[in-house]
Amino acid sequence: MNIGYASKTLGLPEGRMRSLVMRNASDERLAEAIGANLSALEAVVRYCGANGIRLFRIGSDVIPFGSSPANRLDWAHAFGERLAAIGELAAENRVRLSMHPGQYTVLNSPDDDVVRRAVADLAYHAAFLDALGTGAEAKVVLHVGGAYGDKKTALRRFVARCRELDAGVRRRLVVENDDRLFTAEDALAASGACGIPMVFDVLHHRLNHDPGGRGELELLDAAARTWGPQDGPQKVHYAQQAPGRRHGSHTDTIGLDGFLAFAASLEGRAPDVMLEVKDKNASALKCLNVLDEHGTAAALERAWATCKYSVLERDQAAYQQVRNLLKDKDAYPVQEFYRLVDGALALPPTRGGGRNAAQHVWGYVSGLATARERASFARLMERYELGQAGLGAVKRRLEKLAARYGQGYLLHSYYFDL
């Protein structure tokens, strides 16, 4: 099973995307932002390849205002060589790329202006994937849209508009079931009528399905039949409902029990699975590790390096338990490891834990810092102890120092992101 994640990568500062506000979107600033974002995308592709992550969803803002008149640059030409090189890098690393326009890209709207903008946005997303040189397996995911008081008519309108799209856009388009209006059966109907594949979203189906209709595996198999050889392996979206949050809200991390039950339910099927979750690559690596029948203690040590200080600031007992667990270098207690880590990360940092973790992190830079920086950090910690400064301020200071003094171990942990 190939596993991936979307948009943001924790513990990879070189993979952070830049954004612009429209009033600052001059040609020069747009070019700077695009150049920086392509460098970030390259770093993410390298990261995914190195970690066995085979899917990545590129954020729509990789080209700021990509489908807006505010962006007048011929970016596909100006950055053509870099874009092609990133596409080649993705192929070399076996990282399947995709994109997913936002909620305002609504193809079935009764408003002609909304539709015009949606068509332009879909053309931009397809053009970006074209510029990378990817094949038709690199998809643009779209929901059916709104119901507008008449779901059947809205579905027919989606089909009609889809058929009118440029062939180059249609070859990349896939339709997804949603969590409120259009079920998997509706998406399958749209898929068949449009001649495009369907992405089966597991959480959306569980929240929104036809009573008495086909079961999850039947629908997953029906969706699989919509993927032709040119489209690549079937893609599935997997997420979990966050307890106590809005209908359809994703969890902060993928819970082991639910994911393992889902993986077992596939009964040997191996679709490409895109995780939709707040902690992004952290959950992707967790799922890969728990599925690895030949996992090693070294893999858990690498995972621990990314999250140890985030655990320490929340639960010192769990921190010690994990350290003890990892002493046996011949064992692979992957489920116990993640249960301890996930349990700790579900807690808020404590003041004492925050201080303890910050002092551990400070130890990496204290010998390199100037006398002024040491004095300034001491004052900040005093203010933190008195409740006059928050933990966020402490961590921002430490992150700046870690970057200044080249502490990659810290910068590539999740400490500054969680």
Sequence and secondary structure as in RCSB ss.txt:
>XXXX:A:sequence
MNIGYASKTLGLPEGRMRSLVMRNASDERLAEAIGANLSALEAVVRYCGANGIRLFRIGSDVIPFGSSPANRLDW
AHAFGERLAAIGELAAENRVRLSMHPGQYTVLNSPDDDVVRRAVADLAYHAAFLDALGTGAEAKVVLHVGGAYGD
KKTALRRFVARCRELDAGVRRRLVVENDDRLFTAEDALAASGACGIPMVFDVLHHRLNHDPGGRGELELLDAAAR
TWGPQDGPQKVHYAQQAPGRRHGSHTDTIGLDGFLAFAASLEGRAPDVMLEVKDKNASALKCLNVLDEHGTAAAL
ERAWATCKYSVLERDQAAYQQVRNLLKDKDAYPVQEFYRLVDGALALPPTRGGGRNAAQHVWGYVSGLATARERA
SFARLMERYELGQAGLGAVKRRLEKLAARYGQGYLLHSYYFDL
>XXXX:A:secstr
  EEEES  TT GGG      GGG  HHHHHHHHHHHHHHHHHHHHHHHHTT  EEEE GGGSTTTTSTT    H
HHHTHHHHHHHHHHHHHTT EEEE   TT  TT S HHHHHHHHHHHHHHHHHHHHTT  TTSEEEEE    TT 
HHHHHHHHHHHHHHS HHHHTTEEEE  SSS  HHHHHHHHHHHT  EEEEHHHHHHS  TT   HHHHHHHHHT
T  GGG S EEEE  B TTS TT B SS  HHHHHHHHHHTTT   EEEE  TTTHHHHHHHHHHH TT  HHHH
HHHHHHHHHHHHTT HHHHHHHHHHTT TT   HHHHHHHHHHHHTS   HHHHHHHHHHHHHHHTTTS HHHHH
HHHHHHHHHHTTSS HHHHHHHHHHHHHHTT HHHHTSSTTT 
